[in-house]
Amino acid sequence: MGITSSNKQIDRDRIDCDGMLKVTLALSASPDIASNPTDIVLVLERSGSMEGAPLANLKAGAKTFIDIIDEATDNSKDGNIGSGSRIGIVSFADTATADTLLITSVATLKSAVDSLTAGGFTNHADAFAKAKQLFDPLSTNAKVIVMFTDGQTTAGPPAAPVADAAKASGIIIYCIGLIGADGINVDVLNNWATDPDDSHVAVTPDDADLEELFKDLATNISKTGATNIVIDEVVNPDFVITDVVPPAKRICYDDGSQHPSMENTGTWRFR
């Protein structure tokens, strides 16, 4: 998704029998949620520990997120999510509630956020399950869950199997964590979220940071760049891939050793 051009450069015209050469692969992307419609479910914790400033700052962050997606989808903050994208709201405490379906009305989405009140325990499994139910499996839209939580699971079963099932169905999961009174297990958030962790998980001890975290995440989702790209580079059997210098972000490299049918193949995987 998002590739507009690619180019491969070799640093010399000829090579000695035992020599080496450097190959540089360059990709250009045109990130645009307007041309890549996305369904997004904001999953917002409203347990008792969110009472007061944490809930107020969560609401501000969620509404900022909605505004950014609104503007990104049609270049106008016109109160309507455009270009085929939609947002839904799920909130949770002891159980989860679908406060809206996947819709385009910014006013309705913000009203649902503003109506949240704090109370109860924390059931992450039900939250993921309710969010997953909002997506249409037949839709070609990209599917994203943004999970916000301020603590550990205190109600319901473990959430990892539900999150894993969502990811297996093609849903991308982001997690925003607020370190509340009961603490938060960042390893658990990393496990729930889609890889890589550094671009899919954000944690803060200060609820005043929430609006900025939601803002950064909305920008990331609306400007995704090139994702889910796999490039297989097949070299002549007389050559050997000796070393790889990956870009700093969003890439892993597989030298082909786990693919016997693809000998002498380098595989670049962009996420």
N, C-alpha and C positions, 0 to 999 in steps of 0.2 A: 504494500500500500504506500503510495506517495512518491515512487521513483520517477524522475523525469528524464534523467540521463545517466550514463555510466561511461567510464573511460579507464583503460588499462595502459600503463606506461612501463617500458622496460628500460633500464638505465644504460644499456650498451647494445651495440649492433651485433657483436660476435663474442664468443666465450671460449676459453681454452678448455681442453678435455677435463681438467680437474678444477676448473674455475667456478666462480659463483656469479650470479646476477640478481639484481633486486627488481621485483615487480610491484608496482604501486597500483592499487585499485581505488578509483575515485567514484563516488556516487553523489548525485544531486537529487534533492527531494523538494517537493512543493507541498508542505503540510497544509491541509485545508479540510476542516470538519464539514464545511459547506458542500464539498464534493465527496465526502466520505461520511454519510449520515450515521449518527451514533445514538443509541438508546442508553440513557444513564439513569441508574437508580441511586439516589442519595439515601443511605441507611444511617439513621441518626439515633444515637442513644439518648433516652430521656429518663434514666433511672434516678433514684433519689439523690445520688451523689452529684447530679447535674444541677441541683437547685441553686438559684441565684446567678452570680456572674458567669459561671461556666455555660449555663443554658443560654443566657443572653448573648454571649460571644459566639456560641455555636450558631444561633439563629442569624447573627450578622454575617458569619462566614458562609453559611449555606445560601443566603440571599445574594451575597457577592458572587458566589459560584454561579448561580442561576443567571445573574446579569451578564457575566462574562460569556457564558455559553450562548445566551440570547444574541449578543452582539456579534460573536464569532460566526454564527450560522448564516447571517444575512447582512453583515456589515452595518447593522443598525440595532440600537437598543430600543426596539419598538414594542416590547411587551409580548413578543411571540417568538418561540423557538422555531427557526426556519430550516429550510432545505432538507426536510425529512427527519431531522433529529427530534428527540423527545426526552423529557425528564420525568421521573416518578419519585415520589417520596414514601419511604418506609421508616417508621419510628418504632422503637422497641424498649421495653423494660422487662417485666415478667414474661410477656409475650410480645409479638410483633404485630403491627397494624399497617396495612397499606393505606396511607393517608391520601394518596392520589394514585391513579393509574399512570401509565406513560402518556403524558399530555404535552401540549405546546404553550399553554397559557401561563405566562410569567406571574400574573396576578394570582391565579389559583394556586400555583406552586408556593408563592411567598405566603399566602394566607395559611396554607397547610403548615408551613414552618412556624409561623407566628403563633399558631394554636397549640403548639407543643407545651406540655406541662410535665414537671419532674415528679417521679415517685416510683417505688418498686425496686426490683432486683434487675439482673442483667442476663438476658437470654440471647446469646449470639447465634446459636444454632437456628432458632426460630426466625431471627432477623435475616440470615442468609437465605433460608428456605422461602420466606415471604418475598424477598427481593427477586429470587430466581423465578418465582411464579409470574412476575409481572412481564417477563420477556416473552415475545412471540417466537417460538422456535423456527417458524417458517420465514421470519423476517431476515432480509439480507443486511440489515443495519449491524454495525459493530455493537457489541453489548458490554457495558461497563457497570460495575458496582463500586461505589465509594462508601466504605464502611468507616463511620466515626464511632469511637468508643473511649470511655475514660477509665476503664478498669477491667478486671478479670471476670470470667463467667461465674455467676452466682445462682443461675437458674437454668434448667434444661440440660440436655446432653452436650457432650463436646461438640464444638462447631467445626473442627477440622474436616471431618468427612463431608459435611454439607458444602463447605467452601471448596474442597477438592472436586466434588461433583459439579459445582458451578463452573470451575475452571476447565474441567474435562469437556463441558458442553460448549466451550468457546467464549465464556464470559471472562473479561479482564477485571481483576479485583485490585483496588487501591485501598490502603488503610491509613487513617489519620488517628493518632492516639494522643489523648491528653492524660498525663500522669496524675490521676486523682488520688483520693485519700487511701484507697486500697492498693495503689501502685498499678503498674501495667507490665505485662510480659512482652517485651519487644520481639522475642523469638517466636511467640505465638502469632503476632501480627505478620512477621516475615513469612511464617508458614501459611497463613491464610492468603496472603497477597500473591499476585502474579510476580514472577521474577523479571528483572533483577530487583532486589529489595531497595536499592538506593533511589530508584525512580518510582517505586510503588508504595513506599512506606514513609510516613513522616510522623515524628513524635515530639511533643513539647511538654514541659512541666508547667507552662504558663498559659492559662486560658485566653489571655489577651493576644496570644499569637495565632489563635485559631482563624481569624479572618484572613490573615496573610497566608496561612497554609492552604486554606480553601482556594484563595486567589491563585496561588502558584499551581495548584493541582488543576484548576479549570484551564489555565493557560497551557499546561502540559497536554491535557486531553484535547483541547481545541487545535493544538499545533503539534500533532503527533509525529510528523516527518515520516521517514521510511520505517515500516515495521513489518515483522514476520517475513523477512527477506532471507532466502537461502540461495547462495551462489556456490555452485560446484565448479572448481577449477581443475581440469584434467590436464596433467602434464605427460610428456613423452616418457616411456619407460626408462630412457637413458638418463632422466633427471630425477632428483630427489628433493622434496620440500624440506629444507633444513631448519628454518626458523620463521617465526611470524611475529610481527610487531602490531598488535591490535590497536584500534582507536581507544580513546580513554573511556568512552561510554557506550553502553548498549550493544555489546558484541561478545560473543564467545567463539572460540575456534576449535574445530575438530579436524585432525590431520587425516581422517579417512581410515585409521587403523581399525575402527569398529565396524567397518563396512567392507568385508572381503571382496564383494563384487565390484568395488569402486577403488581399486588399487591406484596409486599415484594420483589421488584426488584430494585437493584441499577444499574444505567446506567452510564458508563464512556464514554465520547465522546472526542476523540482526533482529533484535526484539525491541 
